[in-house]
Amino acid sequence: MLDNLTNRLSRVVKTLRGEARLTEANTQDMLREVRLALLEADVSLPVVREFVSRVKEKALGEEVANSLTPGQALVGVVHKELTSLMGGDLGPHASELSLAQQPPAIILMAGLQGSGKTTTTGKLARWLAEGGHSQNGHKSGKKKVLVVSADVYRPAAIEQLKTVAAQAGVDFMPSSADQKPEDIARNALDFAKRHHHDVLIVDTAGRLGIDEAMMQEIRALHALLKPIETLFVVDAMLGQDAVNVAKAFNEALPLTGVVLTKLDGDARGGAALSVRHVTGKPLKFVGVSEKLAGLEPFHPERMAQRVLGMGDILSLVEEAQKAINVDEAQKLAAKMKAGDKFDLNDFRAQIAQMKNMGDMSSLLEKLPAQFSQAASQVDSKQASRQIRRMEGILNSMTEMERAKPELLKASRKRRIAAGSGVPVQEINRMLSQFEQMQSMMKQMKKGGMAKMMRAMGGMKALKGMKGLPGMK
Ligand SMILES: Nc1nc2c(ncn2[C@@H]2O[C@H](COP(=O)(O)OP(=O)(O)OP(=O)(O)O)[C@@H](O)[C@H]2O)c(=O)[nH]1
């Protein structure tokens, strides 16, 4: 469901690295991606518009300014709004079935032909009989369930319900095509009362499209039975059409909830959000297979998390902050391995990567034990300052100069000093340190080098570099 939202958001989170906070400008891309993802998933346009504007409002609001990173803040806002769109705003138990009625609690099933009404009746009966139901978050035990079909137009429908009732292990009330739907309902209710059923589920006739006769019939059944739950069953594959069907049923009947079936198919899932939005009624269940066990209670929060692939995105946010460019890191490592070709251009690239990985202190914390002792003696603030100064120097040099710093004349060094705001002595010191480092590299054993590379930031990005000795 809504796979694209995860993908698109991941991409946006990546581009947000390095941004200090969410602004009108940098959220624009994100909002466009969210919009596209929802439209691709078949969510209807008005719903998309409203959702996007809510995310925008929240993202630019107060809450975000104080949060850790823009990426996290953003995903947080989308998650919250998605939960609310899926029904989280209706309260924590809105998705639960309500059965708190003098038994039998009656559930009326409504929907188009082929939407999965009969199958869902069987699934629901089984689920209740097995004690899957909970009230206010607490399990409420196994139920004695009776099912009946008021579909007098299609005798096969009655047979079908009989079969699923047997599979579900619940009681089935026979009915026949020559009876009136209301008589069937009355008889079933009477039978359920006499036999102390906790729940009576009434399956109704479907039509190929919305027609007035069908609506009247189900309204009459509703008036007679006064069900505590009137569930609208809708096929997720209907896509945009689901909205119109949902609207018609919602106007004809006081629906209490929605069951979205066939979510296991090619359905893009967006219908769920639209239906929820146009009816204002909670999604209570989703059908995820043809089998009787294929029914899942709907949890807005969990579904939103699943849609967002929350774990993945959050770890991606962290990854993005480290912002290690894998290609770059591999190139550098290859050069360091060679030992001699590592010049100031590479050094500059490396500094940029280290900066992206976060401040020095957090970087040092990630070092393995053998390095952390030395690291603890480093003043990380000072180190960060030092790195910034080195970067200033390197940025003031040309690429050619960085490749062959030994050619730098004194007059040129003075100009670099002026350009970077760092005294000439410090430039000289840096250059000679770098020279030492280069010769050290040449001498260093390859295994030792690999170890050092791995230590630098616990570089996940270097994982793929099997070629280096000492690398796993
Ligand atoms: N894959 C999948 N198939 C489902 C699901 N729910 C129902 N189906 C299938 O959808 C088809 C129609 O389901 P029915 O339960 O017969 O539909 P109905 O709404 O009762 O149709 P009528 O009785 O004609 O009004 C059947 O082949 C079911 O097996 C589901 O969640 N997933």
The ligand as a MOL file (V3000), in Angstrom:
LIG
                    3D

  0  0  0     0  0            999 V3000
M  V30 BEGIN CTAB
M  V30 COUNTS 32 34 0 0 0
M  V30 BEGIN ATOM
M  V30 1 N -7.6070 -11.6340 -2.8830 0
M  V30 2 C -8.7080 -11.3630 -2.1930 0
M  V30 3 N -9.8840 -11.7700 -2.6760 0
M  V30 4 C -10.9930 -11.4860 -1.9640 0
M  V30 5 C -10.9430 -10.7730 -0.7440 0
M  V30 6 N -12.2110 -10.6420 -0.2940 0
M  V30 7 C -12.9970 -11.2510 -1.2070 0
M  V30 8 N -12.2800 -11.7640 -2.2120 0
M  V30 9 C -12.7530 -12.4630 -3.4100 0
M  V30 10 O -13.5880 -11.6150 -4.1350 0
M  V30 11 C -14.5970 -12.3420 -4.8160 0
M  V30 12 C -15.9650 -11.7630 -4.4970 0
M  V30 13 O -16.2300 -11.9640 -3.1370 0
M  V30 14 P -17.6870 -12.2240 -2.5810 0
M  V30 15 O -17.5670 -12.3620 -1.1170 0
M  V30 16 O -18.3560 -13.3140 -3.3280 0
M  V30 17 O -18.3770 -10.8610 -2.9670 0
M  V30 18 P -19.8210 -10.3340 -2.5680 0
M  V30 19 O -19.6880 -8.8880 -2.3360 0
M  V30 20 O -20.4030 -11.1430 -1.4890 0
M  V30 21 O -20.6090 -10.5430 -3.8980 0
M  V30 22 P -22.1860 -10.7930 -4.0150 0
M  V30 23 O -22.5470 -11.8740 -3.0770 0
M  V30 24 O -22.3490 -11.2070 -5.4400 0
M  V30 25 O -22.8420 -9.5010 -3.7130 0
M  V30 26 C -14.4470 -13.7790 -4.3490 0
M  V30 27 O -13.7510 -14.4980 -5.3360 0
M  V30 28 C -13.5910 -13.6650 -3.0860 0
M  V30 29 O -12.8010 -14.8040 -2.8970 0
M  V30 30 C -9.6610 -10.3300 -0.2710 0
M  V30 31 O -9.5060 -9.6780 0.7580 0
M  V30 32 N -8.5860 -10.6610 -1.0300 0
M  V30 END ATOM
M  V30 BEGIN BOND
M  V30 1 1 1 2
M  V30 2 2 2 3
M  V30 3 1 2 32
M  V30 4 1 3 4
M  V30 5 2 4 5
M  V30 6 1 4 8
M  V30 7 1 5 6
M  V30 8 1 5 30
M  V30 9 2 6 7
M  V30 10 1 7 8
M  V30 11 1 8 9
M  V30 12 1 9 10
M  V30 13 1 9 28
M  V30 14 1 10 11
M  V30 15 1 11 12
M  V30 16 1 11 26
M  V30 17 1 12 13
M  V30 18 1 13 14
M  V30 19 2 14 15
M  V30 20 1 14 16
M  V30 21 1 14 17
M  V30 22 1 17 18
M  V30 23 2 18 19
M  V30 24 1 18 20
M  V30 25 1 18 21
M  V30 26 1 21 22
M  V30 27 2 22 23
M  V30 28 1 22 24
M  V30 29 1 22 25
M  V30 30 1 26 27
M  V30 31 1 26 28
M  V30 32 1 28 29
M  V30 33 2 30 31
M  V30 34 1 30 32
M  V30 END BOND
M  V30 END CTAB
M  END
